[in-house]
Amino acid sequence: PHFRVDWQQFAATLSDRTRLVILNTPHNPSATVWQREDFAALWQAIAEREIYVISDEVYEHICFAEQGHASVLAHPQLRERAVAVSSFGKTFHMTGWKVGYCVAPAAISAELRKVHQYLTFAVNTPAQLALADMLRAQPEHYRELSAFYRQRRDLFIDALRDSRLEILPCEGTYFLLADYSAISDLDDVSFCRWLTTEVGVAAIPLSVFCADPFPHKLIRLCFAKQPKTLLAAAERLRRL
């Protein structure tokens, strides 16, 4: 599958009840990215409707696409109706701390803060102080992320080249997809369970991300690991 938006189908799905579009780029789990043309197509589809946009861009600094990361904030019309979501956790290697932020027009931001007040109230103080120190000490850190993860992505893909897995293109995030149909007829959940218990490599079945039945034999692998861990995992996967 190419994991691209069918804009004709998207436009046909909209109705008078549609109020919000949620998108994610770079995309987890498909590792694809939206292009500027996608945002132009989105605007064309919703311009005459009262529809807002939440753009999940938490992997914005982990993008390998030649054209770079395209943000909803770069589209002059969409940005007036959009909330862009970013993540300190993804950018500073501390995902478990769940610290992020939103960028939105003033009126939308005011409404967001009303909801936030009663859902979360505030991020824990130690995490805020640690991030403030990091931002002061290494303000350019985010500029290094794509190269940092590209090196690990390429290392892992090269190490899997002689395996029977078919690796799909990875344009962003620190995940890649692999087709295991040449190895097993098991469904993806069963295959991942077997892979973990018998081979010692953990993967995520792609069907768990889908509302509808997923006919493809795809798993998600994470390369946000030490090089020696990636090489050890690839060695086990090459034996399959």
One Martini backbone bead per residue (centre of mass of N, CA, C, O) as a GRO file, in nm:
protein
  240
    1PRO     BB    1   0.099   0.034   0.016
    2HIS     BB    2   0.104   0.403  -0.004
    3PHE     BB    3  -0.032   0.597   0.208
    4ARG     BB    4  -0.237   0.786   0.052
    5VAL     BB    5  -0.443   1.035  -0.029
    6ASP     BB    6  -0.774   1.030  -0.143
    7TRP     BB    7  -0.921   1.318  -0.241
    8GLN     BB    8  -1.184   1.225  -0.365
    9GLN     BB    9  -1.276   1.053  -0.125
   10PHE     BB   10  -1.257   1.270   0.089
   11ALA     BB   11  -1.467   1.470  -0.029
   12ALA     BB   12  -1.702   1.254  -0.025
   13THR     BB   13  -1.703   1.228   0.300
   14LEU     BB   14  -1.806   1.488   0.339
   15SER     BB   15  -2.017   1.694   0.553
   16ASP     BB   16  -2.226   1.891   0.748
   17ARG     BB   17  -2.093   1.740   1.013
   18THR     BB   18  -1.819   1.837   0.956
   19ARG     BB   19  -1.548   1.983   1.183
   20LEU     BB   20  -1.292   1.774   1.170
   21VAL     BB   21  -0.939   1.736   1.098
   22ILE     BB   22  -0.706   1.464   1.130
   23LEU     BB   23  -0.348   1.471   1.122
   24ASN     BB   24  -0.027   1.298   1.019
   25THR     BB   25   0.305   1.459   1.008
   26PRO     BB   26   0.473   1.240   1.024
   27HIS     BB   27   0.378   0.897   0.995
   28ASN     BB   28   0.208   0.694   1.234
   29PRO     BB   29   0.325   0.398   1.083
   30SER     BB   30   0.410   0.458   0.763
   31ALA     BB   31   0.645   0.683   0.708
   32THR     BB   32   0.500   0.922   0.591
   33VAL     BB   33   0.451   1.232   0.399
   34TRP     BB   34   0.350   1.535   0.355
   35GLN     BB   35   0.273   1.765   0.111
   36ARG     BB   36   0.191   2.063  -0.014
   37GLU     BB   37  -0.030   1.939  -0.198
   38ASP     BB   38  -0.202   1.827   0.034
   39PHE     BB   39  -0.280   2.098   0.162
   40ALA     BB   40  -0.413   2.209  -0.091
   41ALA     BB   41  -0.629   1.983  -0.107
   42LEU     BB   42  -0.755   2.033   0.167
   43TRP     BB   43  -0.847   2.323   0.117
   44GLN     BB   44  -1.026   2.265  -0.128
   45ALA     BB   45  -1.225   2.078   0.042
   46ILE     BB   46  -1.281   2.307   0.302
   47ALA     BB   47  -1.319   2.614   0.230
   48GLU     BB   48  -1.661   2.605   0.228
   49ARG     BB   49  -1.619   2.509   0.524
   50GLU     BB   50  -1.663   2.446   0.880
   51ILE     BB   51  -1.336   2.347   0.917
   52TYR     BB   52  -1.101   2.195   1.114
   53VAL     BB   53  -0.747   2.149   1.227
   54ILE     BB   54  -0.539   1.870   1.323
   55SER     BB   55  -0.176   1.870   1.341
   56ASP     BB   56   0.033   1.602   1.372
   57GLU     BB   57   0.397   1.703   1.432
   58VAL     BB   58   0.601   1.532   1.625
   59TYR     BB   59   0.804   1.445   1.362
   60GLU     BB   60   0.924   1.708   1.220
   61HIS     BB   61   1.252   1.639   1.289
   62ILE     BB   62   1.187   1.340   1.139
   63CYS     BB   63   1.291   1.400   0.818
   64PHE     BB   64   1.373   1.254   0.477
   65ALA     BB   65   1.257   1.425   0.280
   66GLU     BB   66   1.351   1.625   0.027
   67GLN     BB   67   1.132   1.863   0.104
   68GLY     BB   68   1.058   1.809   0.378
   69HIS     BB   69   0.869   1.961   0.610
   70ALA     BB   70   0.516   1.992   0.609
   71SER     BB   71   0.308   2.250   0.727
   72VAL     BB   72   0.014   2.392   0.818
   73LEU     BB   73   0.154   2.677   0.885
   74ALA     BB   74   0.236   2.728   0.568
   75HIS     BB   75  -0.067   2.771   0.522
   76PRO     BB   76  -0.247   3.058   0.500
   77GLN     BB   77  -0.539   2.934   0.550
   78LEU     BB   78  -0.517   2.690   0.744
   79ARG     BB   79  -0.381   2.835   0.993
   80GLU     BB   80  -0.663   2.976   1.077
   81ARG     BB   81  -0.783   2.655   1.149
   82ALA     BB   82  -0.528   2.552   1.316
   83VAL     BB   83  -0.356   2.280   1.490
   84ALA     BB   84  -0.030   2.239   1.606
   85VAL     BB   85   0.153   1.947   1.702
   86SER     BB   86   0.408   1.912   1.946
   87SER     BB   87   0.731   1.750   2.067
   88PHE     BB   88   0.960   1.715   2.313
   89GLY     BB   89   0.988   1.410   2.337
   90LYS     BB   90   1.081   1.351   2.042
   91THR     BB   91   1.316   1.568   2.027
   92PHE     BB   92   1.447   1.477   2.340
   93HIS     BB   93   1.426   1.168   2.416
   94MET     BB   94   1.123   1.177   2.610
   95THR     BB   95   0.838   1.028   2.566
   96GLY     BB   96   0.737   0.945   2.862
   97TRP     BB   97   0.675   1.254   2.954
   98LYS     BB   98   0.462   1.403   2.784
   99VAL     BB   99   0.574   1.670   2.613
  100GLY     BB  100   0.401   1.956   2.477
  101TYR     BB  101   0.262   2.154   2.196
  102CYS     BB  102   0.079   2.438   2.064
  103VAL     BB  103  -0.027   2.588   1.748
  104ALA     BB  104  -0.237   2.887   1.728
  105PRO     BB  105  -0.468   3.084   1.708
  106ALA     BB  106  -0.582   3.280   1.952
  107ALA     BB  107  -0.878   3.178   1.965
  108ILE     BB  108  -0.811   2.874   1.974
  109SER     BB  109  -0.615   2.877   2.213
  110ALA     BB  110  -0.820   2.969   2.424
  111GLU     BB  111  -0.994   2.710   2.405
  112LEU     BB  112  -0.776   2.505   2.473
  113ARG     BB  113  -0.713   2.612   2.764
  114LYS     BB  114  -0.986   2.541   2.883
  115VAL     BB  115  -0.952   2.235   2.853
  116HIS     BB  116  -0.672   2.195   2.984
  117GLN     BB  117  -0.745   2.285   3.274
  118TYR     BB  118  -0.934   2.003   3.312
  119LEU     BB  119  -0.732   1.772   3.213
  120THR     BB  120  -0.418   1.869   3.316
  121PHE     BB  121  -0.316   2.184   3.374
  122ALA     BB  122  -0.004   2.048   3.411
  123VAL     BB  123   0.314   2.003   3.387
  124ASN     BB  124   0.557   1.878   3.536
  125THR     BB  125   0.812   2.052   3.675
  126PRO     BB  126   1.075   1.890   3.610
  127ALA     BB  127   1.027   1.883   3.302
  128GLN     BB  128   1.029   2.187   3.254
  129LEU     BB  129   1.314   2.245   3.366
  130ALA     BB  130   1.472   2.051   3.184
  131LEU     BB  131   1.389   2.182   2.915
  132ALA     BB  132   1.495   2.463   2.970
  133ASP     BB  133   1.789   2.375   2.991
  134MET     BB  134   1.811   2.247   2.708
  135LEU     BB  135   1.737   2.501   2.539
  136ARG     BB  136   1.981   2.664   2.642
  137ALA     BB  137   2.217   2.457   2.575
  138GLN     BB  138   2.051   2.329   2.290
  139PRO     BB  139   1.893   2.504   2.050
  140GLU     BB  140   2.000   2.309   1.786
  141HIS     BB  141   1.917   2.009   1.818
  142TYR     BB  142   1.685   1.964   1.601
  143ARG     BB  143   1.879   1.982   1.344
  144GLU     BB  144   2.006   1.674   1.403
  145LEU     BB  145   1.784   1.451   1.383
  146SER     BB  146   1.771   1.348   1.093
  147ALA     BB  147   2.066   1.247   1.080
  148PHE     BB  148   2.057   1.062   1.324
  149TYR     BB  149   1.819   0.873   1.209
  150ARG     BB  150   1.926   0.810   0.928
  151GLN     BB  151   2.163   0.637   1.018
  152ARG     BB  152   1.984   0.417   1.151
  153ARG     BB  153   1.809   0.348   0.916
  154ASP     BB  154   2.037   0.263   0.717
  155LEU     BB  155   2.161   0.045   0.893
  156PHE     BB  156   1.908  -0.136   0.912
  157ILE     BB  157   1.851  -0.175   0.611
  158ASP     BB  158   2.125  -0.295   0.535
  159ALA     BB  159   2.102  -0.539   0.741
  160LEU     BB  160   1.821  -0.640   0.579
  161ARG     BB  161   1.888  -0.701   0.274
  162ASP     BB  162   1.920  -1.037   0.320
  163SER     BB  163   1.638  -1.063   0.374
  164ARG     BB  164   1.276  -1.149   0.350
  165LEU     BB  165   1.221  -0.863   0.383
  166GLU     BB  166   1.011  -0.590   0.291
  167ILE     BB  167   1.104  -0.262   0.261
  168LEU     BB  168   0.967   0.030   0.313
  169PRO     BB  169   0.946   0.342   0.277
  170CYS     BB  170   1.124   0.608   0.470
  171GLU     BB  171   1.036   0.957   0.546
  172GLY     BB  172   0.966   0.915   0.862
  173THR     BB  173   1.050   0.879   1.160
  174TYR     BB  174   1.142   0.571   1.373
  175PHE     BB  175   0.999   0.399   1.144
  176LEU     BB  176   0.934   0.077   0.984
  177LEU     BB  177   0.824  -0.122   0.717
  178ALA     BB  178   0.737  -0.480   0.688
  179ASP     BB  179   0.723  -0.750   0.467
  180TYR     BB  180   0.639  -1.109   0.554
  181SER     BB  181   0.517  -1.299   0.319
  182ALA     BB  182   0.791  -1.475   0.266
  183ILE     BB  183   0.772  -1.620   0.566
  184SER     BB  184   0.448  -1.593   0.634
  185ASP     BB  185   0.084  -1.674   0.699
  186LEU     BB  186   0.044  -1.512   0.925
  187ASP     BB  187  -0.085  -1.299   1.105
  188ASP     BB  188   0.037  -1.014   1.248
  189VAL     BB  189  -0.013  -1.083   1.544
  190SER     BB  190   0.105  -1.371   1.542
  191PHE     BB  191   0.382  -1.295   1.428
  192CYS     BB  192   0.468  -1.103   1.660
  193ARG     BB  193   0.452  -1.311   1.881
  194TRP     BB  194   0.657  -1.506   1.757
  195LEU     BB  195   0.892  -1.303   1.728
  196THR     BB  196   0.921  -1.253   2.034
  197THR     BB  197   0.935  -1.552   2.157
  198GLU     BB  198   1.136  -1.698   1.927
  199VAL     BB  199   1.343  -1.451   1.827
  200GLY     BB  200   1.364  -1.162   1.994
  201VAL     BB  201   1.164  -0.960   1.827
  202ALA     BB  202   1.004  -0.657   1.831
  203ALA     BB  203   0.670  -0.590   1.704
  204ILE     BB  204   0.413  -0.425   1.513
  205PRO     BB  205   0.100  -0.458   1.417
  206LEU     BB  206  -0.087  -0.287   1.179
  207SER     BB  207  -0.389  -0.361   1.247
  208VAL     BB  208  -0.412  -0.193   1.524
  209PHE     BB  209  -0.455   0.088   1.348
  210CYS     BB  210  -0.727  -0.041   1.237
  211ALA     BB  211  -1.070  -0.052   1.173
  212ASP     BB  212  -1.025  -0.219   0.935
  213PRO     BB  213  -0.946  -0.467   0.761
  214PHE     BB  214  -0.608  -0.600   0.715
  215PRO     BB  215  -0.446  -0.758   0.433
  216HIS     BB  216  -0.160  -0.705   0.525
  217LYS     BB  217   0.192  -0.805   0.581
  218LEU     BB  218   0.264  -0.592   0.843
  219ILE     BB  219   0.536  -0.432   1.016
  220ARG     BB  220   0.672  -0.254   1.296
  221LEU     BB  221   0.984  -0.087   1.321
  222CYS     BB  222   1.240   0.025   1.546
  223PHE     BB  223   1.535   0.269   1.522
  224ALA     BB  224   1.550   0.381   1.834
  225LYS     BB  225   1.858   0.260   1.862
  226GLN     BB  226   2.124   0.104   1.911
  227PRO     BB  227   2.332  -0.022   1.682
  228LYS     BB  228   2.374  -0.303   1.820
  229THR     BB  229   2.070  -0.368   1.831
  230LEU     BB  230   2.009  -0.356   1.528
  231LEU     BB  231   2.214  -0.576   1.442
  232ALA     BB  232   2.098  -0.804   1.616
  233ALA     BB  233   1.815  -0.803   1.492
  234ALA     BB  234   1.900  -0.848   1.195
  235GLU     BB  235   2.031  -1.122   1.235
  236ARG     BB  236   1.767  -1.267   1.317
  237LEU     BB  237   1.598  -1.187   1.061
  238ARG     BB  238   1.788  -1.330   0.846
  239ARG     BB  239   1.706  -1.632   0.941
  240LEU     BB  240   1.400  -1.643   0.821
   0.00000   0.00000   0.00000
